[in-house]
Each structure stands twice: as structure tokens, then as C-alpha cells.
Amino acid sequence: MKSARFATRRQRRQGGIALIMVLGLVIFLTLIALPFSESQRISSQVTANTLGSATAQAAADGAVNRMVYELSRARSADAQTALTQWKADGLPHAWSENGVQMSVTAKSETAKIDLNFAAEPLLKKVFTSAGATDEEADAIVAAVKDWTDADNLKRPNGAEADDYKTAGKKVLPANDFFVAIEELQNVMGISPKLYNAVAPFLTVHGRSPGIDPQSASIAVLSLVPGIDATQAQTWVEQRDQALRDGAPPPPLPFSSPYFAGGQNAVRIRADAMTASGIRAAREASLRLGGVTRGRPQFFLWQKGLPTDALTLPPPAQSPSAGAVNG
């Protein structure tokens, strides 16, 4: 009897020890599993974000190519139909496909002032409007022209290689065209503040001594010498309203020797947003007429900076080729 009770108590003690060991093991495994689970959750989120970013970027790239296709289509002989066709006029075209919302715009590169080809008075106005004095602007324009000409002969107030060496500059004049606006930062007389002020109004792809008033913004038009800013503002508002209404733009109320066309170069900006809110953008610059074996000549293809301020339409059916939304 006594032996049986002893055996029972021993079994109970062993059961209690086993229970404590099991509980300890469970706690130990839980402590190991928690960080592993969190790691898996983070890994899954990273994978989803990566996939979403790739999807958004692919959609933005596709929107650029859609715009290239639309701009390359033959213009309709019917005036009313031609007005509905996509153009490099800055108007946004937006649609949704497979849950991804897209918006794309195109604008002629001649909507800006070409750093390589602009007439000197027009180029000077760019710098004086940004705060440079007349003397400083004259020197900068001369330095810009010295940078792009093929010789080492210094213009009055200009700058050639020896001047850059004397100033301790590491980058010397290329004696060739600027291939990117960022190169302007290396020109004598250009401070970071001045560069940031003028860069939005400049291009290197327009190949025009002047600007196209039909696509230029009021900010660029106001830089044209001899143009009345108030009159230009009124006309630009009327022009843009006509574009939104699908109507022909009003006739120009002024003329200027600094108005000119370009060589069919356009700047395209495309934005895309997935259903989960992941955004991507693509910027491209190309010449539609400069084709090799049917391919446009691209000068720029870079990721754009996504903007939270972008307004895209609600999901809808993908438009057929040639349809316009937005």
C-alpha cells in the first residue's frame, strides 16, 4: 500500500517535470518562431513592394511607348478627327489597365529655349530674368558660345580652356554642343543658384534658335524679348482652354523674331500607380522624324520622380488606340 502511494507521487512529480519541460520547449520554440515570422512578413512585404514597383515602372514605360505610337500615327484628313488625335501639346491622356492607372503627356522640345541654338538676346534674357546683371549675363552667354564652338578663340567676355584652368576648374569646355542641360553647371559664371533657376526653361534637343509659341508655357513666353507679359498670359490661357475643349487655338496676337519651329523633338512624361498606391514615372526625349528602321531616335530615357500630387482617373476600361481620356 505504502509502495503504491510512493509510486503514484513519483509519477506525479515526473509528470510535473515533463510538463514544465514541454512548456519550456514551447516557449523556446515560440521565441524562435516570432522573429522568423516577422522576418517572413517583412520579406513578403519587400517582395510585394518590389513587384509593385516593377509593375508601375513597366506601366509608365508602356505609357511612353503608347504616346510615341499615337504621335507617329498619320494625321487624319478630317479636321474634327484630327483635333481628337494625340499631340505634343501638353494635354494629359489618362486611362486604367489591369488595375494600374496611367497618365502621359507630351510637349515639343521647342516649348523651351535651346541652350545650343538659341539666339543670344533670347539666351541673355533667360539669365537676367534669373537675377544676373546685364554684364554677368553677357559674360555667361559668351562663355556658353565659347563652350559650343569648335575653336579655342575667346569671345569678348567669354571663356576658353585657359580661363577654366586658371580658375581651377576641372571640367574644360567641350568645344561641342551640350548633350545635357546639367553640363551648364560647368560653365564659367554659373552658380548653383543660377543653374537651378534657369534649368527648367532650357533644353538641348529643340535644335531651334527660338521657341514654339503654340506649346511654350507663359513662363517661357515671358522670356521672349519684346513680348507683353499680360497679353501673353491672356493668349496662353485662351490657347490652353481651346486645347482642353478640342478646338483650334486662337491666332497669335503678336509676332517675334524669336518664334520658330523645331525638328519634331518631343519630351514625354508618363506616370503610373498600382492599386496598392505604388507609383512610378518615366521621362523620355526623342525625335519622331529621326528614325532608323522605323525606330524613333531617343535622346533621354530616365526614371522620373513620382509625385503624390498627381491626379489619376478611377479605374476604367483600357481605351482603344486613338481614344482620348482625361
C-alpha positions in Angstrom: 0.0 0.0 0.0 2.7 2.4 1.1 4.7 1.4 -2.0 1.8 2.2 -4.3 1.3 5.7 -2.8 5.1 6.3 -3.3 4.9 5.2 -6.9 1.9 7.5 -7.5 3.7 10.5 -6.0 6.8 9.8 -8.0 4.7 9.6 -11.2 3.1 12.9 -10.4 6.5 14.5 -9.8 7.8 13.1 -13.1 4.6 14.3 -14.9 5.1 17.8 -13.5 8.7 17.9 -14.6 7.7 16.7 -18.0 5.0 19.4 -18.2 7.5 22.1 -17.2 9.9 20.8 -19.9 7.2 20.8 -22.5 6.1 24.3 -21.6 9.7 25.5 -21.7 10.2 23.9 -25.1 7.0 25.6 -26.3 8.2 29.0 -25.1 11.6 28.4 -26.6 10.2 27.5 -30.0 7.8 30.5 -29.8 10.7 32.8 -29.1 12.5 31.4 -32.2 9.4 31.4 -34.4 8.4 35.1 -33.6 11.4 36.7 -35.3 11.3 34.2 -38.1 7.6 35.0 -38.7 8.4 38.7 -38.6 11.3 38.2 -41.0 9.0 36.3 -43.3 6.4 39.0 -43.1 8.9 41.7 -43.9 10.3 39.6 -46.8 6.9 39.1 -48.2 6.2 42.9 -48.0 9.6 43.7 -49.7 8.7 41.2 -52.4 5.3 42.7 -52.9 6.7 46.2 -53.0 9.4 45.2 -55.5 6.8 43.6 -57.7 4.5 46.6 -57.4 7.4 49.0 -58.3 8.3 46.8 -61.3 4.7 46.7 -62.4 4.3 50.5 -62.0 7.5 51.2 -63.9 6.6 48.8 -66.7 3.2 50.6 -67.0 4.9 54.0 -67.1 7.3 52.7 -69.8 4.3 51.3 -71.7 2.5 54.7 -71.5 5.6 56.4 -73.1 5.5 53.9 -75.9 1.8 54.4 -76.3 2.3 58.2 -76.7 5.1 57.6 -79.2 2.7 55.4 -81.2 -0.1 58.0 -81.1 2.2 60.8 -82.2 3.6 58.7 -85.0 0.2 58.0 -86.5 -0.8 59.8 -89.7 -2.9 62.8 -89.1 -6.5 62.4 -90.2 -7.6 64.4 -93.2 -10.9 65.2 -91.4 -10.3 68.3 -89.3 -12.6 67.2 -86.5 -11.0 63.8 -86.2 -7.5 65.4 -86.3 -8.4 67.6 -83.3 -9.1 64.4 -81.2 -5.8 62.8 -82.1 -3.0 62.9 -79.5 -0.5 65.7 -80.0 2.6 67.1 -78.3 0.6 69.9 -76.7 1.0 69.1 -73.0 -2.5 67.8 -72.5 -2.7 64.7 -70.2 -4.1 61.4 -71.5 -5.2 59.0 -68.8 -6.6 55.5 -68.6 -6.6 52.4 -66.5 -5.5 48.9 -67.4 -5.3 45.7 -65.3 -5.8 47.8 -62.2 -2.9 50.2 -63.0 -3.7 53.8 -63.6 -1.6 55.7 -66.2 -1.3 59.3 -67.3 1.0 60.6 -70.1 1.8 64.0 -71.6 4.0 65.1 -74.5 5.3 68.5 -75.3 7.5 69.8 -78.1 11.1 70.4 -77.1 10.8 73.8 -78.7 8.5 74.8 -75.9 11.8 75.5 -74.2 14.9 77.5 -75.1 17.6 75.5 -76.7 21.0 76.0 -75.0 22.9 75.1 -78.1 20.9 77.0 -80.8 19.1 79.9 -79.0 19.7 83.4 -80.3 21.9 85.3 -78.0 19.4 88.0 -76.9 16.9 85.2 -76.0 19.6 83.3 -74.1 20.6 86.5 -72.3 17.1 87.2 -71.2 17.0 83.7 -69.5 19.9 84.7 -67.2 18.9 88.2 -66.5 15.4 87.0 -65.5 17.0 84.7 -63.0 18.9 87.6 -61.3 22.1 88.0 -63.3 23.1 91.6 -64.2 23.4 92.6 -67.8 27.2 92.4 -67.6 27.1 88.9 -65.9 24.6 87.7 -68.5 26.7 88.9 -71.4 29.7 87.1 -70.0 27.7 83.9 -69.4 26.3 83.9 -72.9 29.8 84.4 -74.3 31.1 81.6 -72.2 28.2 79.3 -73.4 29.0 80.1 -77.0 32.7 79.5 -76.4 31.8 76.2 -74.9 29.9 75.1 -78.0 32.1 76.5 -80.8 34.8 74.3 -82.3 37.7 76.7 -81.8 39.8 77.9 -78.9 39.3 81.6 -79.8 37.9 83.5 -76.8 35.0 85.8 -77.4 34.9 89.2 -75.6 33.9 88.5 -72.0 33.9 84.8 -72.9 35.9 81.9 -71.5 38.1 79.2 -73.1 40.2 76.4 -71.7 42.9 78.6 -70.3 40.4 80.6 -68.3 39.0 77.4 -66.7 42.4 76.2 -65.9 43.3 79.5 -64.2 40.1 79.4 -62.2 40.9 75.8 -61.1 38.0 74.2 -62.9 38.4 70.5 -63.5 36.0 70.4 -66.5 37.1 72.2 -69.6 35.0 73.5 -72.5 33.9 70.6 -74.8 34.1 72.8 -78.0 30.9 70.9 -78.9 27.2 71.0 -78.3 25.8 70.4 -74.8 24.4 66.9 -74.6 22.6 67.5 -71.3 21.4 70.6 -69.5 23.4 69.5 -66.4 26.6 70.4 -68.3 25.7 74.1 -68.0 26.8 73.9 -64.3 30.4 73.6 -65.5 30.3 76.9 -67.5 32.1 80.0 -66.1 29.7 82.3 -64.2 27.1 79.7 -63.5 26.4 79.3 -59.8 24.3 76.5 -58.4 21.5 79.0 -57.6 21.5 80.5 -61.1 21.6 77.0 -62.6 18.6 75.9 -60.6 16.7 79.0 -61.6 17.2 78.7 -65.4 17.3 74.9 -65.9 13.5 74.4 -66.1 13.4 76.7 -69.2 16.2 75.2 -71.2 16.6 72.2 -73.5 19.3 70.7 -75.6 17.1 68.8 -78.0 15.0 71.6 -79.7 17.6 72.5 -82.3 15.9 75.8 -82.8 17.1 79.4 -82.4 13.7 80.3 -81.0 10.7 78.8 -79.3 7.3 77.5 -80.5 4.6 79.8 -79.0 2.0 77.1 -79.6 3.5 74.9 -77.0 5.5 77.2 -74.8 4.4 78.0 -71.2 3.7 81.5 -70.1 6.9 81.3 -68.1 8.9 80.7 -71.3 7.0 83.2 -73.4 7.7 85.9 -70.8 11.4 85.4 -71.5 11.0 86.4 -75.2 12.3 90.0 -75.6 9.6 92.4 -76.7 6.6 90.3 -75.6 4.0 91.9 -73.4 3.6 89.6 -70.4 -0.1 90.5 -69.8 -1.1 89.9 -73.4 0.9 86.7 -73.5 -0.8 85.5 -70.3 -4.3 86.1 -71.7 -3.4 84.4 -75.0 -1.9 81.3 -73.3 -5.0 80.9 -71.2 -7.2 81.0 -74.3 -4.8 78.6 -76.1 -4.9 76.1 -73.3 -8.6 76.3 -72.9 -9.0 75.7 -76.6 -6.8 72.6 -76.4 -8.9 71.2 -73.5 -12.1 71.9 -75.5 -10.7 70.1 -78.5 -10.8 73.4 -80.6 -8.2 75.1 -82.7 -6.0 77.5 -80.8 -6.7 81.3 -81.2 -4.4 83.2 -83.6 -1.3 84.7 -82.2 -1.8 88.4 -81.3 1.9 89.2 -81.5 5.0 88.2 -83.5 8.6 87.9 -82.7 11.9 87.0 -84.5 12.4 84.5 -81.6 9.5 82.4 -82.6 10.5 79.3 -84.5 9.7 75.6 -85.0 11.9 72.7 -84.2 12.8 69.4 -85.7 10.0 67.2 -84.4 11.6 66.5 -81.0 9.2 65.9 -78.1 9.5 65.4 -74.3 7.2 62.8 -72.8 6.3 62.3 -69.2 4.4 59.2 -68.0 3.1 58.4 -64.5 1.6 55.1 -63.3 0.0 54.0 -60.0 -0.9 50.4 -58.9 -4.0 49.5 -57.0 -1.9 49.5 -53.8 -0.7 53.0 -54.4 2.8 52.3 -55.6 3.9 55.0 -58.2 6.5 55.2 -60.9 7.3 57.7 -63.6 9.3 57.8 -66.9 10.7 60.7 -68.8 11.9 60.5 -72.4 13.0 62.8 -75.1 13.0 61.7 -78.7 12.8 62.8 -82.3 10.0 61.2 -84.1 11.4 62.2 -87.5 14.9 60.9 -86.8 14.2 57.2 -87.2 16.4 54.3 -88.1 14.5 51.3 -89.5 11.3 52.8 -88.2 12.5 53.5 -84.7 12.4 57.0 -83.1 15.7 58.5 -82.1 15.8 58.7 -78.3 18.0 61.3 -76.5 16.8 60.7 -73.0 15.3 57.7 -71.1 15.3 58.1 -67.4 13.1 57.4 -64.3 11.1 60.3 -63.3 10.4 61.4 -59.8 6.9 60.2 -58.8 4.6 62.9 -57.5 1.9 62.4 -54.8 0.1 65.4 -56.3 -0.6 63.5 -59.5 -4.4 63.0 -60.0 -5.3 60.0 -62.0 -8.8 58.8 -63.1 -10.7 56.0 -61.4 -10.2 52.5 -62.9 -11.9 52.2 -66.2 -11.6 50.1 -69.4 -8.5 50.5 -71.4 -9.1 52.8 -74.3 -8.8 51.6 -77.9 -6.0 53.0 -79.9 -6.7 56.6 -80.7 -9.2 57.2 -78.0 -8.6 60.1 -75.6 -9.4 60.2 -71.9 -8.6 62.9 -69.4 
